[in-house]
Amino acid sequence: MLLDSASMYFRAFFGVPEITAEDGTPVNAVRGFMDFISRLVDQYDPDELVCCWDNDWRPHWRVELLPTYKAHRVVAERASAPDIEEVPDPLEVQVPIILEVLDAFGITVRGADGYEADDVIGTLSTGAGGPVDVVTGDRDLFQVVDDDAGVRVLYIARGVGNHERVDDAWVRAKYGVAASQYADFATLRGDASDGLPGVAGIGEKTAATLLGRFGDMVGIVAAAEDPTSDLGPGPRGKIKAAADYLLVAPKVVAVARDLDLDRTGMERPVTPRDPEKVKGLADRYNLEGPATRLVEALMR
């Protein structure tokens, strides 16, 4: 089970009522994140459990290719360091506590410098050799769904308790494309949440139709450049007008699959690695209930 950690703790922050520790530190995101893990582990009983981390939420190499990438989320840009993401102050102070909790429980955290959690998920879900559940509330990870490899997404956009199991049939029913085509579909359609403008005049239906006819982005661009192809003048003009965007956007949208990541030590702990630290954190941050539930879920 691969957790899109930021996707989960953002949802916990906005979905769990405000609650504080005795010293006034907000802990709703911490508590919600812990309870999310408990519910998912209890329901799916994974052998391995990894919290995938954004070591760089807006990698410079992606921004160089497409400057609009996540630009609307930036509150400060720094030449020699990662950009600063707009995060509510009450959430920002909770992220280090989440990392402390994960460390105390012995739950594996994996990140890669210069890459996002999505890239970690893309790499760990590729060639895993067994079923993989990817937990996320973000659509862009639909591209890793692979029925043959047993990779599916547990989509939590409507809440962990109402999550949907996304396989290829689900993607086809929802968008009219195969999961393997989803990255190209998102490139064509655009995604305002990631600063992807898409191709002007190409919406979801047209994007799905084009992918159905020409297979992938390479086929679509080739058809637009081929005067003998049966691509209509409207879509042809729109694709050709977006040539510069389509030259770089697919590289931005596609998750990395080949990062040099340690694939060992990802086993789900059955007992906390440091019970005393767990107790100390629970006492300090008002986490007694979530800690008890997480211990029980891991031990099942």
C-alpha positions as protocol buffer text, in pm:
chain_id: "A"
residue {
  index: 1
  type: MET
  ca { x: 0 y: 0 z: 0 }
}
residue {
  index: 2
  type: LEU
  ca { x: 150 y: 329 z: -119 }
}
residue {
  index: 3
  type: LEU
  ca { x: 15 y: 641 z: 49 }
}
residue {
  index: 4
  type: ASP
  ca { x: 17 y: 980 z: -123 }
}
residue {
  index: 5
  type: SER
  ca { x: 99 y: 1142 z: 208 }
}
residue {
  index: 6
  type: ALA
  ca { x: 41 y: 1510 z: 128 }
}
residue {
  index: 7
  type: SER
  ca { x: -288 y: 1432 z: -43 }
}
residue {
  index: 8
  type: MET
  ca { x: -398 y: 1253 z: 274 }
}
residue {
  index: 9
  type: TYR
  ca { x: -284 y: 1503 z: 535 }
}
residue {
  index: 10
  type: PHE
  ca { x: -430 y: 1797 z: 342 }
}
residue {
  index: 11
  type: ARG
  ca { x: -763 y: 1615 z: 339 }
}
residue {
  index: 12
  type: ALA
  ca { x: -729 y: 1533 z: 706 }
}
residue {
  index: 13
  type: PHE
  ca { x: -661 y: 1898 z: 787 }
}
residue {
  index: 14
  type: PHE
  ca { x: -965 y: 2027 z: 602 }
}
residue {
  index: 15
  type: GLY
  ca { x: -1191 y: 1734 z: 692 }
}
residue {
  index: 16
  type: VAL
  ca { x: -1125 y: 1681 z: 1063 }
}
residue {
  index: 17
  type: PRO
  ca { x: -1261 y: 1935 z: 1314 }
}
residue {
  index: 18
  type: GLU
  ca { x: -1008 y: 2161 z: 1483 }
}
residue {
  index: 19
  type: ILE
  ca { x: -847 y: 2008 z: 1789 }
}
residue {
  index: 20
  type: THR
  ca { x: -536 y: 2108 z: 1979 }
}
residue {
  index: 21
  type: ALA
  ca { x: -279 y: 1966 z: 2214 }
}
residue {
  index: 22
  type: GLU
  ca { x: -256 y: 2096 z: 2568 }
}
residue {
  index: 23
  type: ASP
  ca { x: -1 y: 2358 z: 2461 }
}
residue {
  index: 24
  type: GLY
  ca { x: -233 y: 2485 z: 2185 }
}
residue {
  index: 25
  type: THR
  ca { x: -61 y: 2309 z: 1893 }
}
residue {
  index: 26
  type: PRO
  ca { x: -320 y: 2215 z: 1628 }
}
residue {
  index: 27
  type: VAL
  ca { x: -328 y: 1838 z: 1569 }
}
residue {
  index: 28
  type: ASN
  ca { x: -638 y: 1770 z: 1359 }
}
residue {
  index: 29
  type: ALA
  ca { x: -429 y: 1676 z: 1052 }
}
residue {
  index: 30
  type: VAL
  ca { x: -210 y: 1445 z: 1259 }
}
residue {
  index: 31
  type: ARG
  ca { x: -508 y: 1272 z: 1416 }
}
residue {
  index: 32
  type: GLY
  ca { x: -691 y: 1244 z: 1084 }
}
residue {
  index: 33
  type: PHE
  ca { x: -385 y: 1111 z: 902 }
}
residue {
  index: 34
  type: MET
  ca { x: -332 y: 845 z: 1170 }
}
residue {
  index: 35
  type: ASP
  ca { x: -697 y: 741 z: 1156 }
}
residue {
  index: 36
  type: PHE
  ca { x: -688 y: 727 z: 776 }
}
residue {
  index: 37
  type: ILE
  ca { x: -397 y: 483 z: 794 }
}
residue {
  index: 38
  type: SER
  ca { x: -577 y: 277 z: 1061 }
}
residue {
  index: 39
  type: ARG
  ca { x: -892 y: 243 z: 851 }
}
residue {
  index: 40
  type: LEU
  ca { x: -705 y: 150 z: 534 }
}
residue {
  index: 41
  type: VAL
  ca { x: -476 y: -101 z: 705 }
}
residue {
  index: 42
  type: ASP
  ca { x: -771 y: -255 z: 887 }
}
residue {
  index: 43
  type: GLN
  ca { x: -968 y: -289 z: 563 }
}
residue {
  index: 44
  type: TYR
  ca { x: -693 y: -404 z: 325 }
}
residue {
  index: 45
  type: ASP
  ca { x: -431 y: -568 z: 553 }
}
residue {
  index: 46
  type: PRO
  ca { x: -126 y: -478 z: 338 }
}
residue {
  index: 47
  type: ASP
  ca { x: 203 y: -663 z: 383 }
}
residue {
  index: 48
  type: GLU
  ca { x: 400 y: -350 z: 298 }
}
residue {
  index: 49
  type: LEU
  ca { x: 310 y: 8 z: 384 }
}
residue {
  index: 50
  type: VAL
  ca { x: 489 y: 317 z: 253 }
}
residue {
  index: 51
  type: CYS
  ca { x: 419 y: 684 z: 308 }
}
residue {
  index: 52
  type: CYS
  ca { x: 540 y: 842 z: -16 }
}
residue {
  index: 53
  type: TRP
  ca { x: 675 y: 1191 z: 40 }
}
residue {
  index: 54
  type: ASP
  ca { x: 716 y: 1513 z: -157 }
}
residue {
  index: 55
  type: ASN
  ca { x: 1087 y: 1587 z: -116 }
}
residue {
  index: 56
  type: ASP
  ca { x: 1021 y: 1853 z: -379 }
}
residue {
  index: 57
  type: TRP
  ca { x: 655 y: 1937 z: -438 }
}
residue {
  index: 58
  type: ARG
  ca { x: 738 y: 2147 z: -750 }
}
residue {
  index: 59
  type: PRO
  ca { x: 1055 y: 2005 z: -908 }
}
residue {
  index: 60
  type: HIS
  ca { x: 1268 y: 2260 z: -1091 }
}
residue {
  index: 61
  type: TRP
  ca { x: 1302 y: 2035 z: -1396 }
}
residue {
  index: 62
  type: ARG
  ca { x: 925 y: 2029 z: -1438 }
}
residue {
  index: 63
  type: VAL
  ca { x: 901 y: 2407 z: -1398 }
}
residue {
  index: 64
  type: GLU
  ca { x: 1175 y: 2457 z: -1657 }
}
residue {
  index: 65
  type: LEU
  ca { x: 968 y: 2258 z: -1905 }
}
residue {
  index: 66
  type: LEU
  ca { x: 636 y: 2420 z: -1810 }
}
residue {
  index: 67
  type: PRO
  ca { x: 660 y: 2741 z: -1601 }
}
residue {
  index: 68
  type: THR
  ca { x: 288 y: 2736 z: -1517 }
}
residue {
  index: 69
  type: TYR
  ca { x: 326 y: 2403 z: -1336 }
}
residue {
  index: 70
  type: LYS
  ca { x: 172 y: 2453 z: -989 }
}
residue {
  index: 71
  type: ALA
  ca { x: 263 y: 2823 z: -1016 }
}
residue {
  index: 72
  type: HIS
  ca { x: -63 y: 2929 z: -852 }
}
residue {
  index: 73
  type: ARG
  ca { x: 35 y: 2746 z: -531 }
}
residue {
  index: 74
  type: VAL
  ca { x: 366 y: 2927 z: -486 }
}
residue {
  index: 75
  type: VAL
  ca { x: 394 y: 3188 z: -210 }
}
residue {
  index: 76
  type: ALA
  ca { x: 770 y: 3242 z: -247 }
}
residue {
  index: 77
  type: GLU
  ca { x: 1021 y: 3148 z: -514 }
}
residue {
  index: 78
  type: ARG
  ca { x: 1387 y: 3094 z: -429 }
}
residue {
  index: 79
  type: ALA
  ca { x: 1666 y: 3064 z: -682 }
}
residue {
  index: 80
  type: SER
  ca { x: 1876 y: 2814 z: -489 }
}
residue {
  index: 81
  type: ALA
  ca { x: 1610 y: 2615 z: -306 }
}
residue {
  index: 82
  type: PRO
  ca { x: 1269 y: 2459 z: -365 }
}
residue {
  index: 83
  type: ASP
  ca { x: 977 y: 2699 z: -399 }
}
residue {
  index: 84
  type: ILE
  ca { x: 762 y: 2749 z: -91 }
}
residue {
  index: 85
  type: GLU
  ca { x: 412 y: 2606 z: -121 }
}
residue {
  index: 86
  type: GLU
  ca { x: 108 y: 2787 z: 11 }
}
residue {
  index: 87
  type: VAL
  ca { x: 16 y: 2580 z: 316 }
}
residue {
  index: 88
  type: PRO
  ca { x: -208 y: 2700 z: 601 }
}
residue {
  index: 89
  type: ASP
  ca { x: 5 y: 2777 z: 908 }
}
residue {
  index: 90
  type: PRO
  ca { x: -197 y: 2540 z: 1131 }
}
residue {
  index: 91
  type: LEU
  ca { x: -118 y: 2258 z: 888 }
}
residue {
  index: 92
  type: GLU
  ca { x: 247 y: 2345 z: 834 }
}
residue {
  index: 93
  type: VAL
  ca { x: 328 y: 2302 z: 1203 }
}
residue {
  index: 94
  type: GLN
  ca { x: 171 y: 1954 z: 1197 }
}
residue {
  index: 95
  type: VAL
  ca { x: 380 y: 1802 z: 919 }
}
residue {
  index: 96
  type: PRO
  ca { x: 690 y: 1751 z: 1138 }
}
residue {
  index: 97
  type: ILE
  ca { x: 469 y: 1588 z: 1402 }
}
residue {
  index: 98
  type: ILE
  ca { x: 332 y: 1350 z: 1138 }
}
residue {
  index: 99
  type: LEU
  ca { x: 689 y: 1252 z: 1051 }
}
residue {
  index: 100
  type: GLU
  ca { x: 769 y: 1196 z: 1420 }
}
residue {
  index: 101
  type: VAL
  ca { x: 465 y: 973 z: 1456 }
}
residue {
  index: 102
  type: LEU
  ca { x: 553 y: 768 z: 1148 }
}
residue {
  index: 103
  type: ASP
  ca { x: 908 y: 724 z: 1274 }
}
residue {
  index: 104
  type: ALA
  ca { x: 790 y: 614 z: 1618 }
}
residue {
  index: 105
  type: PHE
  ca { x: 557 y: 355 z: 1466 }
}
residue {
  index: 106
  type: GLY
  ca { x: 822 y: 237 z: 1220 }
}
residue {
  index: 107
  type: ILE
  ca { x: 609 y: 313 z: 915 }
}
residue {
  index: 108
  type: THR
  ca { x: 835 y: 359 z: 614 }
}
residue {
  index: 109
  type: VAL
  ca { x: 865 y: 703 z: 455 }
}
residue {
  index: 110
  type: ARG
  ca { x: 1011 y: 722 z: 104 }
}
residue {
  index: 111
  type: GLY
  ca { x: 1099 y: 1034 z: -91 }
}
residue {
  index: 112
  type: ALA
  ca { x: 1348 y: 1130 z: -361 }
}
residue {
  index: 113
  type: ASP
  ca { x: 1530 y: 1461 z: -389 }
}
residue {
  index: 114
  type: GLY
  ca { x: 1408 y: 1658 z: -689 }
}
residue {
  index: 115
  type: TYR
  ca { x: 1091 y: 1452 z: -721 }
}
residue {
  index: 116
  type: GLU
  ca { x: 735 y: 1443 z: -596 }
}
residue {
  index: 117
  type: ALA
  ca { x: 552 y: 1170 z: -407 }
}
residue {
  index: 118
  type: ASP
  ca { x: 378 y: 1085 z: -735 }
}
residue {
  index: 119
  type: ASP
  ca { x: 715 y: 988 z: -882 }
}
residue {
  index: 120
  type: VAL
  ca { x: 795 y: 772 z: -581 }
}
residue {
  index: 121
  type: ILE
  ca { x: 458 y: 603 z: -624 }
}
residue {
  index: 122
  type: GLY
  ca { x: 514 y: 560 z: -998 }
}
residue {
  index: 123
  type: THR
  ca { x: 849 y: 392 z: -933 }
}
residue {
  index: 124
  type: LEU
  ca { x: 744 y: 168 z: -644 }
}
residue {
  index: 125
  type: SER
  ca { x: 427 y: 56 z: -822 }
}
residue {
  index: 126
  type: THR
  ca { x: 624 y: -41 z: -1134 }
}
residue {
  index: 127
  type: GLY
  ca { x: 768 y: -389 z: -1122 }
}
residue {
  index: 128
  type: ALA
  ca { x: 645 y: -445 z: -769 }
}
residue {
  index: 129
  type: GLY
  ca { x: 578 y: -810 z: -842 }
}
residue {
  index: 130
  type: GLY
  ca { x: 244 y: -819 z: -668 }
}
residue {
  index: 131
  type: PRO
  ca { x: -79 y: -629 z: -600 }
}
residue {
  index: 132
  type: VAL
  ca { x: -37 y: -261 z: -519 }
}
residue {
  index: 133
  type: ASP
  ca { x: -294 y: -22 z: -373 }
}
residue {
  index: 134
  type: VAL
  ca { x: -219 y: 347 z: -426 }
}
residue {
  index: 135
  type: VAL
  ca { x: -409 y: 574 z: -188 }
}
residue {
  index: 136
  type: THR
  ca { x: -464 y: 927 z: -319 }
}
residue {
  index: 137
  type: GLY
  ca { x: -721 y: 1196 z: -373 }
}
residue {
  index: 138
  type: ASP
  ca { x: -551 y: 1322 z: -689 }
}
residue {
  index: 139
  type: ARG
  ca { x: -657 y: 1215 z: -1036 }
}
residue {
  index: 140
  type: ASP
  ca { x: -312 y: 1237 z: -1192 }
}
residue {
  index: 141
  type: LEU
  ca { x: -218 y: 902 z: -1038 }
}
residue {
  index: 142
  type: PHE
  ca { x: -483 y: 721 z: -1240 }
}
residue {
  index: 143
  type: GLN
  ca { x: -202 y: 677 z: -1492 }
}
residue {
  index: 144
  type: VAL
  ca { x: -36 y: 412 z: -1271 }
}
residue {
  index: 145
  type: VAL
  ca { x: -343 y: 185 z: -1276 }
}
residue {
  index: 146
  type: ASP
  ca { x: -248 y: -146 z: -1438 }
}
residue {
  index: 147
  type: ASP
  ca { x: -485 y: -440 z: -1417 }
}
residue {
  index: 148
  type: ASP
  ca { x: -227 y: -687 z: -1545 }
}
residue {
  index: 149
  type: ALA
  ca { x: 23 y: -584 z: -1276 }
}
residue {
  index: 150
  type: GLY
  ca { x: -244 y: -563 z: -1005 }
}
residue {
  index: 151
  type: VAL
  ca { x: -202 y: -189 z: -951 }
}
residue {
  index: 152
  type: ARG
  ca { x: -515 y: 3 z: -856 }
}
residue {
  index: 153
  type: VAL
  ca { x: -594 y: 336 z: -696 }
}
residue {
  index: 154
  type: LEU
  ca { x: -799 y: 378 z: -382 }
}
residue {
  index: 155
  type: TYR
  ca { x: -942 y: 720 z: -465 }
}
residue {
  index: 156
  type: ILE
  ca { x: -1025 y: 919 z: -151 }
}
residue {
  index: 157
  type: ALA
  ca { x: -1156 y: 1242 z: -304 }
}
residue {
  index: 158
  type: ARG
  ca { x: -1490 y: 1179 z: -133 }
}
residue {
  index: 159
  type: GLY
  ca { x: -1329 y: 1069 z: 190 }
}
residue {
  index: 160
  type: VAL
  ca { x: -1144 y: 763 z: 309 }
}
residue {
  index: 161
  type: GLY
  ca { x: -1469 y: 608 z: 424 }
}
residue {
  index: 162
  type: ASN
  ca { x: -1623 y: 657 z: 79 }
}
residue {
  index: 163
  type: HIS
  ca { x: -1321 y: 579 z: -135 }
}
residue {
  index: 164
  type: GLU
  ca { x: -1352 y: 426 z: -479 }
}
residue {
  index: 165
  type: ARG
  ca { x: -1147 y: 135 z: -615 }
}
residue {
  index: 166
  type: VAL
  ca { x: -1011 y: 254 z: -946 }
}
residue {
  index: 167
  type: ASP
  ca { x: -915 y: -2 z: -1207 }
}
residue {
  index: 168
  type: ASP
  ca { x: -899 y: 21 z: -1585 }
}
residue {
  index: 169
  type: ALA
  ca { x: -1273 y: -36 z: -1625 }
}
residue {
  index: 170
  type: TRP
  ca { x: -1343 y: 248 z: -1380 }
}
residue {
  index: 171
  type: VAL
  ca { x: -1120 y: 489 z: -1575 }
}
residue {
  index: 172
  type: ARG
  ca { x: -1279 y: 385 z: -1905 }
}
residue {
  index: 173
  type: ALA
  ca { x: -1629 y: 431 z: -1767 }
}
residue {
  index: 174
  type: LYS
  ca { x: -1546 y: 772 z: -1620 }
}
residue {
  index: 175
  type: TYR
  ca { x: -1333 y: 924 z: -1895 }
}
residue {
  index: 176
  type: GLY
  ca { x: -1362 y: 704 z: -2204 }
}
residue {
  index: 177
  type: VAL
  ca { x: -989 y: 622 z: -2213 }
}
residue {
  index: 178
  type: ALA
  ca { x: -769 y: 343 z: -2083 }
}
residue {
  index: 179
  type: ALA
  ca { x: -573 y: 407 z: -1767 }
}
residue {
  index: 180
  type: SER
  ca { x: -255 y: 384 z: -1974 }
}
residue {
  index: 181
  type: GLN
  ca { x: -384 y: 681 z: -2176 }
}
residue {
  index: 182
  type: TYR
  ca { x: -476 y: 894 z: -1877 }
}
residue {
  index: 183
  type: ALA
  ca { x: -156 y: 1102 z: -1872 }
}
residue {
  index: 184
  type: ASP
  ca { x: -206 y: 1201 z: -2237 }
}
residue {
  index: 185
  type: PHE
  ca { x: -574 y: 1263 z: -2165 }
}
residue {
  index: 186
  type: ALA
  ca { x: -485 y: 1500 z: -1879 }
}
residue {
  index: 187
  type: THR
  ca { x: -228 y: 1676 z: -2098 }
}
residue {
  index: 188
  type: LEU
  ca { x: -487 y: 1743 z: -2367 }
}
residue {
  index: 189
  type: ARG
  ca { x: -771 y: 1837 z: -2132 }
}
residue {
  index: 190
  type: GLY
  ca { x: -555 y: 2034 z: -1891 }
}
residue {
  index: 191
  type: ASP
  ca { x: -577 y: 2045 z: -1513 }
}
residue {
  index: 192
  type: ALA
  ca { x: -611 y: 2379 z: -1338 }
}
residue {
  index: 193
  type: SER
  ca { x: -513 y: 2227 z: -1003 }
}
residue {
  index: 194
  type: ASP
  ca { x: -165 y: 2155 z: -1142 }
}
residue {
  index: 195
  type: GLY
  ca { x: -134 y: 2461 z: -1366 }
}
residue {
  index: 196
  type: LEU
  ca { x: -171 y: 2258 z: -1687 }
}
residue {
  index: 197
  type: PRO
  ca { x: -340 y: 2477 z: -1947 }
}
residue {
  index: 198
  type: GLY
  ca { x: -427 y: 2192 z: -2182 }
}
residue {
  index: 199
  type: VAL
  ca { x: -494 y: 2240 z: -2551 }
}
residue {
  index: 200
  type: ALA
  ca { x: -728 y: 2534 z: -2610 }
}
residue {
  index: 201
  type: GLY
  ca { x: -1062 y: 2410 z: -2736 }
}
residue {
  index: 202
  type: ILE
  ca { x: -998 y: 2046 z: -2647 }
}
residue {
  index: 203
  type: GLY
  ca { x: -1220 y: 1922 z: -2366 }
}
residue {
  index: 204
  type: GLU
  ca { x: -1266 y: 1580 z: -2214 }
}
residue {
  index: 205
  type: LYS
  ca { x: -1488 y: 1436 z: -2488 }
}
residue {
  index: 206
  type: THR
  ca { x: -1265 y: 1550 z: -2773 }
}
residue {
  index: 207
  type: ALA
  ca { x: -952 y: 1433 z: -2588 }
}
residue {
  index: 208
  type: ALA
  ca { x: -1104 y: 1088 z: -2536 }
}
residue {
  index: 209
  type: THR
  ca { x: -1214 y: 1071 z: -2900 }
}
residue {
  index: 210
  type: LEU
  ca { x: -868 y: 1164 z: -3026 }
}
residue {
  index: 211
  type: LEU
  ca { x: -700 y: 907 z: -2805 }
}
residue {
  index: 212
  type: GLY
  ca { x: -951 y: 646 z: -2913 }
}
residue {
  index: 213
  type: ARG
  ca { x: -867 y: 712 z: -3278 }
}
residue {
  index: 214
  type: PHE
  ca { x: -493 y: 771 z: -3265 }
}
residue {
  index: 215
  type: GLY
  ca { x: -383 y: 584 z: -2951 }
}
residue {
  index: 216
  type: ASP
  ca { x: -153 y: 830 z: -2778 }
}
residue {
  index: 217
  type: MET
  ca { x: -8 y: 1178 z: -2796 }
}
residue {
  index: 218
  type: VAL
  ca { x: 256 y: 1077 z: -3048 }
}
residue {
  index: 219
  type: GLY
  ca { x: -15 y: 943 z: -3278 }
}
residue {
  index: 220
  type: ILE
  ca { x: -230 y: 1253 z: -3237 }
}
residue {
  index: 221
  type: VAL
  ca { x: 54 y: 1494 z: -3312 }
}
residue {
  index: 222
  type: ALA
  ca { x: 161 y: 1283 z: -3610 }
}
residue {
  index: 223
  type: ALA
  ca { x: -194 y: 1292 z: -3745 }
}
residue {
  index: 224
  type: ALA
  ca { x: -206 y: 1669 z: -3706 }
}
residue {
  index: 225
  type: GLU
  ca { x: 118 y: 1705 z: -3903 }
}
residue {
  index: 226
  type: ASP
  ca { x: 11 y: 1461 z: -4175 }
}
residue {
  index: 227
  type: PRO
  ca { x: -204 y: 1639 z: -4434 }
}
residue {
  index: 228
  type: THR
  ca { x: -337 y: 1304 z: -4556 }
}
residue {
  index: 229
  type: SER
  ca { x: -471 y: 1192 z: -4216 }
}
residue {
  index: 230
  type: ASP
  ca { x: -843 y: 1195 z: -4148 }
}
residue {
  index: 231
  type: LEU
  ca { x: -810 y: 1435 z: -3856 }
}
residue {
  index: 232
  type: GLY
  ca { x: -1066 y: 1713 z: -3898 }
}
residue {
  index: 233
  type: PRO
  ca { x: -956 y: 2071 z: -3959 }
}
residue {
  index: 234
  type: GLY
  ca { x: -1080 y: 2196 z: -3619 }
}
residue {
  index: 235
  type: PRO
  ca { x: -886 y: 1954 z: -3396 }
}
residue {
  index: 236
  type: ARG
  ca { x: -593 y: 1963 z: -3639 }
}
residue {
  index: 237
  type: GLY
  ca { x: -557 y: 2338 z: -3603 }
}
residue {
  index: 238
  type: LYS
  ca { x: -587 y: 2323 z: -3224 }
}
residue {
  index: 239
  type: ILE
  ca { x: -324 y: 2052 z: -3192 }
}
residue {
  index: 240
  type: LYS
  ca { x: -83 y: 2233 z: -3424 }
}
residue {
  index: 241
  type: ALA
  ca { x: -136 y: 2562 z: -3241 }
}
residue {
  index: 242
  type: ALA
  ca { x: -39 y: 2389 z: -2916 }
}
residue {
  index: 243
  type: ALA
  ca { x: 277 y: 2230 z: -3060 }
}
residue {
  index: 244
  type: ASP
  ca { x: 514 y: 2396 z: -2812 }
}
residue {
  index: 245
  type: TYR
  ca { x: 301 y: 2293 z: -2514 }
}
residue {
  index: 246
  type: LEU
  ca { x: 262 y: 1937 z: -2640 }
}
residue {
  index: 247
  type: LEU
  ca { x: 637 y: 1908 z: -2683 }
}
residue {
  index: 248
  type: VAL
  ca { x: 698 y: 1944 z: -2308 }
}
residue {
  index: 249
  type: ALA
  ca { x: 374 y: 1879 z: -2120 }
}
residue {
  index: 250
  type: PRO
  ca { x: 373 y: 1498 z: -2155 }
}
residue {
  index: 251
  type: LYS
  ca { x: 711 y: 1487 z: -1978 }
}
residue {
  index: 252
  type: VAL
  ca { x: 572 y: 1702 z: -1697 }
}
residue {
  index: 253
  type: VAL
  ca { x: 254 y: 1500 z: -1653 }
}
residue {
  index: 254
  type: ALA
  ca { x: 406 y: 1152 z: -1668 }
}
residue {
  index: 255
  type: VAL
  ca { x: 520 y: 1019 z: -1331 }
}
residue {
  index: 256
  type: ALA
  ca { x: 874 y: 887 z: -1302 }
}
residue {
  index: 257
  type: ARG
  ca { x: 902 y: 510 z: -1311 }
}
residue {
  index: 258
  type: ASP
  ca { x: 1274 y: 455 z: -1269 }
}
residue {
  index: 259
  type: LEU
  ca { x: 1397 y: 641 z: -961 }
}
residue {
  index: 260
  type: ASP
  ca { x: 1679 y: 481 z: -765 }
}
residue {
  index: 261
  type: LEU
  ca { x: 1479 y: 392 z: -455 }
}
residue {
  index: 262
  type: ASP
  ca { x: 1542 y: 147 z: -176 }
}
residue {
  index: 263
  type: ARG
  ca { x: 1274 y: -120 z: -205 }
}
residue {
  index: 264
  type: THR
  ca { x: 1374 y: -295 z: 118 }
}
residue {
  index: 265
  type: GLY
  ca { x: 1244 y: -234 z: 467 }
}
residue {
  index: 266
  type: MET
  ca { x: 890 y: -149 z: 357 }
}
residue {
  index: 267
  type: GLU
  ca { x: 715 y: -415 z: 564 }
}
residue {
  index: 268
  type: ARG
  ca { x: 417 y: -300 z: 762 }
}
residue {
  index: 269
  type: PRO
  ca { x: 512 y: -290 z: 1130 }
}
residue {
  index: 270
  type: VAL
  ca { x: 300 y: -508 z: 1355 }
}
residue {
  index: 271
  type: THR
  ca { x: 410 y: -329 z: 1670 }
}
residue {
  index: 272
  type: PRO
  ca { x: 545 y: 24 z: 1715 }
}
residue {
  index: 273
  type: ARG
  ca { x: 921 y: 51 z: 1663 }
}
residue {
  index: 274
  type: ASP
  ca { x: 950 y: 280 z: 1965 }
}
residue {
  index: 275
  type: PRO
  ca { x: 654 y: 229 z: 2203 }
}
residue {
  index: 276
  type: GLU
  ca { x: 786 y: 484 z: 2452 }
}
residue {
  index: 277
  type: LYS
  ca { x: 813 y: 750 z: 2183 }
}
residue {
  index: 278
  type: VAL
  ca { x: 460 y: 668 z: 2065 }
}
residue {
  index: 279
  type: LYS
  ca { x: 334 y: 711 z: 2421 }
}
residue {
  index: 280
  type: GLY
  ca { x: 526 y: 1036 z: 2462 }
}
residue {
  index: 281
  type: LEU
  ca { x: 388 y: 1181 z: 2139 }
}
residue {
  index: 282
  type: ALA
  ca { x: 36 y: 1066 z: 2225 }
}
residue {
  index: 283
  type: ASP
  ca { x: 53 y: 1232 z: 2567 }
}
residue {
  index: 284
  type: ARG
  ca { x: 209 y: 1553 z: 2435 }
}
residue {
  index: 285
  type: TYR
  ca { x: -12 y: 1602 z: 2132 }
}
residue {
  index: 286
  type: ASN
  ca { x: -349 y: 1463 z: 2244 }
}
residue {
  index: 287
  type: LEU
  ca { x: -316 y: 1157 z: 2019 }
}
residue {
  index: 288
  type: GLU
  ca { x: -413 y: 882 z: 2261 }
}
residue {
  index: 289
  type: GLY
  ca { x: -719 y: 763 z: 2066 }
}
residue {
  index: 290
  type: PRO
  ca { x: -559 y: 766 z: 1718 }
}
residue {
  index: 291
  type: ALA
  ca { x: -244 y: 598 z: 1857 }
}
residue {
  index: 292
  type: THR
  ca { x: -447 y: 317 z: 2015 }
}
residue {
  index: 293
  type: ARG
  ca { x: -645 y: 265 z: 1696 }
}
residue {
  index: 294
  type: LEU
  ca { x: -331 y: 258 z: 1482 }
}
residue {
  index: 295
  type: VAL
  ca { x: -162 y: 5 z: 1712 }
}
residue {
  index: 296
  type: GLU
  ca { x: -470 y: -217 z: 1692 }
}
residue {
  index: 297
  type: ALA
  ca { x: -490 y: -190 z: 1312 }
}
residue {
  index: 298
  type: LEU
  ca { x: -124 y: -273 z: 1262 }
}
residue {
  index: 299
  type: MET
  ca { x: -143 y: -574 z: 1494 }
}
residue {
  index: 300
  type: ARG
  ca { x: -447 y: -737 z: 1331 }
}
